Amino acid sequence: MEERKTWDKTNQWAEELGKLREIIHKTELVETNKWGGEVYTLNNKNVLGIAGFKNYFTIWFWNGVFLKDESKVLINANEGVTKGLRQWRLTSASEINEKLILQYINEAIENEKKGLSIKPEKKEAMKCDFFENELNNNSLLNEAFLKFTPYKQKEFWEYMATAKQEKTKITRFEKIKPMILENRGLNDKYR
């Protein structure tokens, strides 16, 4: 049997997370393991997850921004960074209100069925005049560069564009030139 992995940083919330799990299993959500912890999905779309931290345990809703939150229990755990994710933090088993939790979960399920979600913003790739000139002046290099996927091209562009000093640009270019010619992506060794 596959070992269940739960996000419980301090291993002090086993009973509480078990109660949340029992409540969630009363719904149509499917339990999966992603990123080393429990995530519950509907049609392979992330709906919610549960976790334990030092001072609280939590249910987070991937598209919690669309929940009515009439009981005012949800917070944005990373203000300015997360747009849709909302967390419901609890500090004891006595705070677990099954009826209320099911109400929030069922609303999240309905929102998922309606397709409510925040789509990630597409960012334009950074530009670097130095790199652009090098590509334009070397047709072999430019041809090799264009064989990369847009994602890998973007990694190279950002790597070059974030160099502030001319000598850093030159050093970086000397590093990536053979990589491009050998069709090796900037971060392939980490994949």
C-alpha positions as CSV (number, residue, x, y, z in Angstrom):
1,M,0.0,0.0,0.0
2,E,1.2,3.5,-0.9
3,E,2.4,5.5,2.1
4,R,0.2,8.6,2.7
5,K,2.1,11.8,2.8
6,T,0.7,14.7,4.8
7,W,2.0,18.2,5.1
8,D,2.5,18.3,8.8
9,K,5.7,20.1,9.5
10,T,5.7,19.4,13.2
11,N,3.8,16.1,13.4
12,Q,1.5,17.5,16.0
13,W,-1.8,17.6,14.0
14,A,-2.3,14.0,13.0
15,E,-5.7,13.7,14.8
16,E,-7.0,17.1,13.5
17,L,-5.9,16.4,9.9
18,G,-7.5,13.0,10.2
19,K,-10.8,14.6,11.1
20,L,-10.5,17.0,8.1
21,R,-9.7,14.0,5.9
22,E,-12.9,12.2,7.1
23,I,-15.0,15.3,6.3
24,I,-13.4,15.7,2.8
25,H,-14.0,12.0,2.0
26,K,-17.8,12.7,2.3
27,T,-17.5,14.7,-0.9
28,E,-16.8,13.7,-4.5
29,L,-13.2,15.0,-4.3
30,V,-10.4,12.6,-5.1
31,E,-7.4,12.4,-2.7
32,T,-4.0,12.6,-4.4
33,N,-0.4,13.3,-3.3
34,K,1.2,16.3,-4.9
35,W,4.3,18.2,-3.8
36,G,4.7,15.8,-0.9
37,G,1.2,16.2,0.7
38,E,-2.5,15.7,0.4
39,V,-4.4,17.5,-2.4
40,Y,-8.0,16.9,-3.3
41,T,-9.1,17.2,-6.9
42,L,-12.1,17.2,-9.1
43,N,-11.5,16.1,-12.7
44,N,-7.8,16.3,-12.0
45,K,-8.1,20.0,-11.0
46,N,-6.8,21.0,-7.6
47,V,-9.6,22.1,-5.3
48,L,-8.1,22.0,-1.8
49,G,-5.3,20.7,0.3
50,I,-4.7,20.2,4.0
51,A,-1.6,20.7,6.1
52,G,-0.2,21.2,9.5
53,F,2.3,23.9,10.6
54,K,3.9,25.0,13.8
55,N,1.0,27.1,15.2
56,Y,-2.0,25.9,13.1
57,F,-3.4,23.3,10.7
58,T,-5.2,24.4,7.6
59,I,-7.4,23.8,4.7
60,W,-6.5,25.8,1.6
61,F,-8.6,26.3,-1.4
62,W,-6.9,26.8,-4.7
63,N,-9.6,29.2,-6.0
64,G,-10.7,30.3,-2.6
65,V,-11.0,33.9,-3.8
66,F,-14.3,32.9,-5.4
67,L,-15.8,31.6,-2.1
68,K,-18.4,33.8,-0.5
69,D,-16.7,33.4,2.9
70,E,-19.7,34.5,4.9
71,S,-18.1,33.3,8.1
72,K,-14.9,35.3,7.4
73,V,-12.6,32.4,8.0
74,L,-10.4,32.7,4.9
75,I,-7.1,34.6,4.6
76,N,-4.6,35.2,1.8
77,A,-1.6,33.5,3.3
78,N,0.9,35.3,1.0
79,E,-0.6,38.8,0.3
80,G,0.7,40.3,-3.0
81,V,1.9,36.9,-4.3
82,T,-1.1,34.5,-4.3
83,K,-4.1,35.7,-6.2
84,G,-6.6,32.9,-5.9
85,L,-5.4,30.7,-3.0
86,R,-7.1,31.2,0.4
87,Q,-6.4,29.4,3.7
88,W,-8.6,28.5,6.6
89,R,-6.4,28.2,9.7
90,L,-7.5,26.2,12.7
91,T,-5.6,25.8,16.0
92,S,-7.5,23.0,17.8
93,A,-9.8,20.0,17.0
94,S,-12.7,21.9,18.8
95,E,-12.7,24.5,16.0
96,I,-13.6,21.8,13.4
97,N,-17.2,22.5,12.4
98,E,-18.1,19.7,10.0
99,K,-21.2,21.4,8.7
100,L,-19.4,24.7,8.0
101,I,-16.4,23.0,6.4
102,L,-18.6,20.9,4.2
103,Q,-20.4,24.1,3.1
104,Y,-17.1,25.7,2.0
105,I,-15.9,22.5,0.3
106,N,-19.2,22.1,-1.6
107,E,-19.1,25.7,-2.7
108,A,-15.5,25.2,-3.9
109,I,-16.6,22.1,-5.8
110,E,-19.4,24.0,-7.5
111,N,-17.0,26.8,-8.4
112,E,-14.7,24.3,-9.9
113,K,-17.5,22.8,-12.0
114,K,-18.4,26.3,-13.2
115,G,-14.8,26.7,-14.2
116,L,-14.1,29.7,-11.9
117,S,-10.3,30.1,-11.7
118,I,-7.7,32.8,-11.9
119,K,-5.5,32.1,-15.0
120,P,-1.8,32.8,-14.6
121,E,-0.7,36.0,-16.3
122,K,1.5,35.5,-19.3
123,K,4.7,37.5,-18.9
124,E,6.6,38.8,-21.9
125,A,10.1,37.5,-22.1
126,M,12.7,40.0,-20.9
127,K,14.8,41.4,-23.7
128,C,18.5,42.0,-23.7
129,D,20.1,44.1,-26.5
130,F,23.5,42.5,-26.0
131,F,22.1,39.0,-26.4
132,E,19.9,40.0,-29.4
133,N,22.9,41.5,-31.2
134,E,24.9,38.3,-30.6
135,L,22.1,36.2,-32.0
136,N,21.6,38.5,-35.0
137,N,25.4,38.4,-35.8
138,N,25.7,34.7,-35.7
139,S,23.2,32.8,-37.9
140,L,24.4,29.4,-36.7
141,L,23.8,30.4,-33.1
142,N,20.4,32.0,-33.9
143,E,19.3,28.9,-35.8
144,A,20.2,26.7,-32.9
145,F,18.5,29.1,-30.4
146,L,15.2,29.0,-32.4
147,K,15.1,25.2,-32.1
148,F,14.4,25.6,-28.3
149,T,10.8,25.7,-27.0
150,P,9.5,29.2,-26.2
151,Y,9.8,28.3,-22.5
152,K,13.5,27.5,-22.8
153,Q,14.2,30.5,-25.0
154,K,12.6,32.6,-22.3
155,E,14.9,31.2,-19.7
156,F,17.9,32.2,-21.8
157,W,16.5,35.7,-22.4
158,E,15.9,36.3,-18.7
159,Y,19.3,34.9,-17.7
160,M,20.9,37.5,-20.0
161,A,18.5,40.4,-19.3
162,T,19.1,40.2,-15.5
163,A,22.9,40.8,-16.0
164,K,23.5,44.5,-15.0
165,Q,27.1,44.9,-16.0
166,E,28.6,44.5,-19.4
167,K,31.3,42.1,-18.1
168,T,28.6,39.9,-16.5
169,K,26.7,39.9,-19.8
170,I,29.9,38.7,-21.6
171,T,30.6,36.0,-19.0
172,R,27.0,34.8,-19.1
173,F,27.0,34.8,-22.9
174,E,30.2,32.8,-23.0
175,K,28.6,30.2,-20.7
176,I,25.4,29.8,-22.7
177,K,26.8,29.9,-26.2
178,P,28.1,26.3,-26.2
179,M,24.9,25.2,-24.4
180,I,22.8,26.7,-27.2
181,L,24.9,25.2,-29.9
182,E,24.7,21.7,-28.2
183,N,20.9,22.1,-27.8
184,R,21.2,22.0,-24.0
185,G,18.7,24.2,-22.1
186,L,19.8,26.6,-19.4
187,N,18.3,24.5,-16.6
188,D,18.2,21.0,-18.2
189,K,20.6,19.6,-15.6
190,Y,17.9,20.4,-12.9
191,R,15.1,18.7,-14.8
